[in-house]
């Protein structure tokens, strides 16, 4: 059952758009591309999809069930894709989408590894992450690298305030300088250490 208060919710719309974009790219991966490199230098295509799938798998226990990151422990570590990585991604994405869209879900707080966080902030972070990783996957498999403008604008607003802190986390490359006259997508990628 869909919560009517979430219909037309711009955050849920962007989240769904980001998941749909990443899903399109996952479905475009050829069987011989799963071990190919990605712009995330330590990850293959399979590693990248596994990372995003694991992120989606966290959403139901944290948002729907009120579990904590500590309670979940390392349950979502390692290769979770199994023998059918596309189906595993589809299932994980659908479960995350449903958890965020459930009645009252965005009014909750979630317990993440770095502390208590509003579910809206968590959903925003997940949306920006899926958007940027859709570009990574597109580049890795030779798909269209253009990201939808609403997702780019949304992600820039999310990332820009704390971009300088991301490198310190060890999970992001240092920002690179965007070329003069760069478009919004190129600026977003540059903030996250990627050269378009």
Residue pairs with C-beta under 8 A, 6 or more apart in sequence:
1 103
2 101
3 101
3 102
3 103
3 104
5 103
6 12
6 101
6 103
6 106
9 106
11 106
11 120
11 123
11 124
11 127
12 100
12 101
12 106
12 123
14 127
14 150
14 151
14 154
15 97
15 100
15 123
15 126
15 127
15 130
16 97
17 148
17 150
17 151
18 126
18 127
18 128
18 130
18 131
18 134
18 151
19 56
19 93
19 96
19 97
19 130
21 130
21 131
21 134
21 147
21 148
21 151
22 52
22 89
22 93
22 130
22 133
22 134
22 137
23 89
23 90
23 93
25 134
25 137
25 138
25 141
25 143
26 49
26 85
26 86
26 89
26 90
26 137
27 86
28 141
28 143
29 45
29 49
29 86
29 137
29 141
30 141
33 45
33 140
33 141
34 44
34 45
34 46
34 85
35 44
35 45
35 46
36 44
36 45
36 140
36 141
37 43
37 44
37 45
37 140
38 44
38 45
38 47
38 48
38 136
38 137
38 139
38 140
39 135
39 136
39 139
39 140
39 194
40 47
40 48
40 133
40 136
41 173
43 51
45 137
45 140
45 141
46 79
46 81
46 85
48 133
48 136
48 137
48 140
49 81
49 85
49 89
49 137
50 79
50 80
50 81
50 85
51 133
52 89
52 129
52 130
52 133
53 80
53 81
53 85
53 88
53 89
53 92
53 93
54 76
54 77
54 80
54 92
55 96
55 126
55 129
55 130
56 89
56 92
56 93
56 95
56 96
56 126
57 76
57 80
57 92
57 95
57 96
58 69
58 72
58 76
59 95
59 96
59 99
59 100
59 122
59 126
60 95
60 96
60 98
60 99
61 67
61 71
61 72
62 68
62 69
62 72
62 110
62 111
62 112
62 122
63 99
63 100
63 102
63 105
63 108
63 110
63 119
63 122
64 99
64 102
64 105
66 108
67 111
68 111
69 111
69 112
69 113
70 111
80 88
81 88
81 89
82 88
96 126
99 105
100 106
100 119
100 123
105 119
106 119
106 120
106 123
107 119
108 118
108 119
109 116
109 117
109 118
109 119
110 116
110 117
110 118
110 119
110 122
111 117
112 122
124 154
124 158
125 158
127 151
127 154
127 155
127 158
128 154
128 155
128 158
128 159
131 147
131 151
131 152
131 154
131 155
132 155
132 188
132 189
132 192
132 194
134 147
135 145
135 147
135 185
135 189
135 194
136 194
137 143
138 144
138 145
139 145
145 196
146 185
147 185
147 188
149 184
152 184
152 185
152 188
153 184
155 188
156 184
156 187
156 188
156 191
159 166
159 188
159 191
159 192
160 191
163 175
163 191
163 192
164 175
166 172
166 175
166 192
167 173
167 174
167 175
167 193
172 192
172 193
173 192
173 193
173 194
174 193
175 190
175 191
175 192
175 193
176 190
176 193
176 194
176 195
177 190
178 186
178 187
178 190
179 186
182 190
182 196
185 196
186 196
189 195
189 196
190 196
